[in-house]
Amino acid sequence: MLRGEILLVSGSLRRGSYNTALLREAANAMPSGVGHAWLDGIADLPHYREGAPAPAAVERLRRTIAAADGVLIATPEYNGSIPGGLKNAVDWASRPFPDNAWHDKPVAVIGASTGIFGAVWAQAQLRKSLGIAGARVLDAELAVGSAQGAFLPSGALRDPGLATGLRSVVGALVDALAPPFSRDSALRHGCPATPKTGPPTTAQAVRHATK
């Protein structure tokens, strides 16, 4: 029996995306009793225009985000910032304000990039936009740098510290789900959960307070 569902959102539209691979590992790290779904259709969204009527693709986006108990977003970094398609989706879902799909929604942001810093600038900017939109953005984060070498052929993260960090982020997001969907509630109902671990210890995995 599901105790909650987390929506997985990849900010990359690239086939073979490292961020999509990171989300697959996040799905594997979810405790029993917590389901997940994937957001698709970002590429089908028109460019955001304030006050423009919402087409069907936008209405689907808003309904999907609103229906989720929590959201986990993995973003790449392009020219030091958020990918345009992902920012476009955030903007469409932020209206009508303040009662929008992001309002009071628990959201965690992680990211991977081929650079050494793991999309930390894009992650910070995305957290800022989501917070202004009204989401409950978690402090927990994970930055996977040099992503082209970060995954084993099986899809698992090569660095145990990064794997521990990913489980930590997933655990924090599950804990943030509204009752009765919290991880503690799942345990009370007999659903085993992944043990909560400390923050990652590698230089590529960082954790800091949202600015």
C-alpha positions in Angstrom: 0.0 0.0 0.0 1.5 3.3 -1.0 2.0 6.0 1.6 2.9 8.7 -0.8 4.2 9.4 -4.3 7.3 11.4 -5.3 7.4 13.0 -8.8 10.7 12.7 -10.5 11.6 15.6 -12.8 14.7 15.6 -15.1 15.8 19.0 -16.4 17.6 17.4 -19.3 16.0 16.4 -22.5 19.1 14.6 -23.8 18.9 10.9 -24.5 21.2 9.2 -22.1 21.0 12.1 -19.6 23.1 11.8 -16.5 20.4 13.6 -14.5 17.8 11.1 -15.6 20.2 8.3 -14.6 20.6 10.0 -11.2 16.9 10.0 -10.7 16.7 6.3 -11.6 19.1 5.7 -8.7 17.0 7.9 -6.5 13.9 5.8 -7.4 15.9 2.7 -6.3 16.7 4.3 -3.0 13.1 5.0 -2.1 11.7 3.2 0.9 8.9 0.6 0.6 5.5 2.2 0.7 6.6 5.3 -1.2 5.8 5.3 -4.9 7.2 7.5 -7.7 6.2 8.8 -11.1 8.0 10.6 -13.9 7.1 14.0 -15.3 7.2 14.1 -19.0 6.1 16.6 -21.6 8.5 19.5 -20.7 9.6 19.7 -24.3 5.9 20.2 -25.4 5.4 23.3 -23.3 5.1 26.6 -25.1 7.3 29.5 -24.0 5.8 31.1 -20.9 3.9 34.3 -21.4 2.3 36.1 -18.4 -1.5 36.1 -18.7 -1.5 33.8 -21.7 -4.2 31.0 -21.6 -2.9 27.7 -20.4 -2.9 25.1 -23.2 -3.6 21.4 -22.5 0.1 20.6 -22.0 0.4 23.2 -19.3 -2.8 22.0 -17.6 -1.4 18.5 -17.5 1.8 19.8 -16.0 0.0 21.7 -13.3 -2.2 18.8 -12.4 0.7 16.3 -12.3 2.8 18.5 -9.9 -0.2 19.4 -7.8 -1.1 15.7 -7.4 2.4 14.7 -6.2 3.1 14.4 -2.5 6.7 15.6 -3.1 9.0 16.4 -6.1 12.6 15.5 -6.7 14.3 17.5 -9.5 17.6 16.8 -11.1 19.1 19.6 -13.1 22.1 19.9 -15.4 23.8 23.3 -15.8 24.1 25.2 -19.1 26.3 28.2 -19.2 26.1 28.5 -15.4 22.4 28.4 -15.1 19.1 26.4 -15.3 18.1 24.8 -18.6 15.5 26.9 -20.4 13.0 24.1 -20.6 13.1 23.4 -16.9 12.7 27.0 -16.0 9.8 27.3 -18.4 8.1 24.4 -16.6 8.7 26.0 -13.2 7.2 29.3 -14.4 4.1 27.7 -16.0 3.4 25.7 -12.8 3.8 28.8 -10.6 0.6 30.3 -11.9 -2.0 31.2 -10.9 -0.2 32.7 -7.9 -0.3 32.1 -4.9 -2.5 29.0 -5.1 -0.3 27.3 -7.7 1.0 23.7 -8.1 4.2 24.5 -6.2 2.4 26.0 -3.2 3.7 24.3 0.0 5.0 21.4 -2.1 8.0 19.6 -0.6 10.8 19.8 -3.2 14.4 18.6 -3.3 16.9 19.6 -5.9 19.9 17.6 -7.0 22.1 17.8 -10.1 24.8 16.3 -12.3 27.1 17.9 -14.8 30.3 17.0 -16.7 32.0 19.9 -15.0 33.7 19.3 -11.6 31.1 21.3 -9.6 28.1 19.2 -10.4 25.6 22.0 -11.4 25.7 23.8 -8.1 24.9 27.2 -9.7 21.9 25.8 -11.5 20.8 24.1 -8.3 21.0 27.3 -6.3 19.1 29.3 -8.9 16.4 26.6 -9.2 15.9 26.5 -5.4 15.5 30.3 -5.4 12.8 30.2 -8.2 10.9 27.3 -6.5 11.0 29.1 -3.1 9.7 32.3 -4.6 6.9 30.2 -6.2 5.9 29.0 -2.8 7.5 25.5 -2.6 8.9 24.1 0.6 12.5 23.6 -0.8 14.7 21.3 1.3 18.2 22.2 2.4 19.5 18.8 1.4 21.3 18.7 -2.0 23.6 16.5 -4.0 26.1 17.7 -6.7 27.5 15.0 -9.0 30.5 16.4 -10.9 32.4 14.8 -13.8 29.2 12.9 -14.4 30.6 11.2 -17.5 32.5 8.9 -15.1 30.2 8.9 -12.1 28.1 5.9 -13.0 28.9 2.2 -13.2 27.6 0.2 -16.2 24.8 -1.0 -14.0 23.6 2.6 -13.5 24.7 2.8 -9.9 26.8 5.6 -8.6 30.5 4.7 -8.7 31.4 6.8 -5.6 29.9 5.3 -2.3 29.9 8.8 -0.8 27.6 10.0 -3.6 25.4 7.0 -3.2 25.1 7.7 0.5 24.4 11.4 -0.2 21.6 10.4 -2.7 20.0 8.2 -0.1 20.2 11.1 2.4 18.4 13.4 0.0 15.7 10.9 -0.7 15.2 10.2 3.0 14.9 13.9 3.8 12.3 14.3 1.1 10.3 11.4 2.3 10.5 12.8 5.8 9.1 16.1 4.5 6.0 14.5 2.9 2.8 15.6 4.6 1.3 13.1 7.1 0.3 10.3 6.8 2.9 10.0 4.0 6.0 10.6 6.1 8.7 7.9 6.4 8.0 7.7 10.2 4.3 7.0 9.3 5.4 4.3 6.8 7.4 2.6 9.6 4.4 2.7 12.0 2.4 0.9 9.3 5.0 -1.8 8.9 6.7 -0.5 5.7 10.5 -0.8 6.0 12.4 2.3 5.0 16.0 2.9 4.0 18.0 3.9 7.1 18.6 7.6 7.4 22.3 8.3 6.7 24.5 11.3 7.2 25.5 13.8 4.5 27.9 12.8 1.8 31.6 13.0 2.6 33.1 13.6 -0.8 34.0 17.0 -2.3 31.5 16.4 -5.1 28.5 16.0 -2.8 27.6 19.1 -0.8 24.9 20.1 1.6 24.1 23.7 2.6 21.2 25.9 3.7 19.0 27.3 1.0 19.7 31.0 0.4 
